[in-house]
């Protein structure tokens, strides 16, 4: 079972569910806002037959979720900030990525616009030479099918052999 995580998702359910079908069997939406859990339930009840991917909502802080979740094969993140109204979770930071990558399968994907990057981390990940860090190699895939229409980079993540 391939799991994708979308932390700090707010009420952004439909498009991520569609986009992640190629990379995961289940999308786990994660947000601390209890009202968003109800919005997820309402959305799921209205559209579950058309989604073609299993979806779950965890009303928990993403740091706590990562402490207990099973393996991940995809990570989705977009449209967030550290400012007012944003989650403030620095997902593209050394601290967060180290914890996230400890949960990753040997091969997986990141789909993101680079929101909440610290110290140019996301720019390093998407540069032509990519980035080797946390025991993984991050490289953008040659074709970027989500960039023009969604502003999302597709990054392949592969565990480095020790």
N, C-alpha and C positions, 0 to 999 in steps of 0.2 A: 504494500500500500504506500503510494507516494503522497506525502503531505506537503501542502504549501501553507505558509504563514503570512497573514496580512495584519500587522499590528497597527494600533492607532487608526483604525479604519473608518471611524465615524459611521456614516450610513452608506458608504461606497461599496455596494455589494454586487450589483448586476454585471458591470463591465469586467471587474477582476475575475468573477466566476467564469465568464466566457473566455477571457484571455488565458487563464491558468489551466484550462482543460488539456492542453498539450504537455503540461509540465507536472501535473499532479492528478491524483484521484480524489483528493479531499482538500478543500480550502478551509483553513481555520482562521476566522475573523476574530480579532482580539481588540477589545477596547474596554476602558474602565467605566464608561458612561452607561449606566443601567437603562436609560431611555433608549439607547441604541440597540440594546438586546431586544427590547420589544419591537423596535422598528425592523430588526432582522427577522424576528418571528413573523411579523406581518408580511414582509417582503417574501420570505420563504414560502409562506402559505399561498401567496398569490402567484408565485412564479416557479415553484419547485419542479413542475413537470417539464419546463422548457430549459432548465439549466444544464442538465446532463453531467453534472458533477456533484459530488456530495459536499455539503457545506455545514459548518458548525460555527457557533459564536461562543467565545469565552469572555465573560465579563471579569477581567482580571488584568492587572498590570503586566505588561509584556515581559518585564524582568522576572516576575514571579512565574509566569507561564513558561519561560525558557528553562526554569529550574526543574520543571516537572514534565515537559512535553517529550514525545517520542521523536524519532529521527525525522528530519525535514529534507525535502528534495527541491523545494522552491521557496523563495522569499519575495514578496511583493510589497512595494512601498512607494507611495506617491502623495503629492499635494499636502505635505505637512510642513510645519515650521516650528521654530523655537519661540516665536512671538505669541502675542495674545491670541487665543483661540486655537493655537497649535498644541501638539502634545509635549513638545520640548524634549522628546526622546532622541538622543543623538545616535541614530541607527548606523550611520556611517562614521563611526569613531572606533578607535582601537578597542576600547572597553566593550562596547556592544558587539562588534563583529567577532571578537574572540569568543564570547559566550555563544553567539549565534552559530559560528562555524563548528563549535563542539557538538552541535546537534545535527549537523549536515551529513547526508549520505556521502559516499565517495565522489559522486558526481551529482551536480544539481545546477539550478539557475537562480539568478537574481533578476527581477524585472523592476526597474525603478527609474524615477526622474532625478534621483540624487538628493531628494529632500533631506534636510537635517544632517548634512555632511560636515564633519569637523576637520579642520586643517587640510582641506583638499583631498580627503580620502577618496571620495567618489571620482574626482577627476583622475586620480592615480589608477583607480580600478578600470576606468573606461579608456585610458590612453592606449595607443597602439601596442605598446609593449606589455600592457596589463600590470598585474601586481602579484607577487608571491608573498603571502603572509598568512599567519595562523595555520600553517600546514596545508594551505590550499593555493592553487593558481587561479586567479581571476582574469578572464579574457572576454572581451566583447566578441560575440559571434560575428562572422563575416557579413552576413545579411542581417539587417536590423528591421524586422517586419513591424515593429511597434513604434518606431521612432517618429515617423511622419504623422501618423493619425492620432497617437496617444502621448507622444513625448516621452516614451519609456525606452530605456536601453535594455537590451537583453545580454546578460553576462553569464557565460558558462563558468562554473566553479568545479574544479577537479582537485581531489586530494593529492598532495605531493607524496611521492614514494620516499621513505626515509632510508 
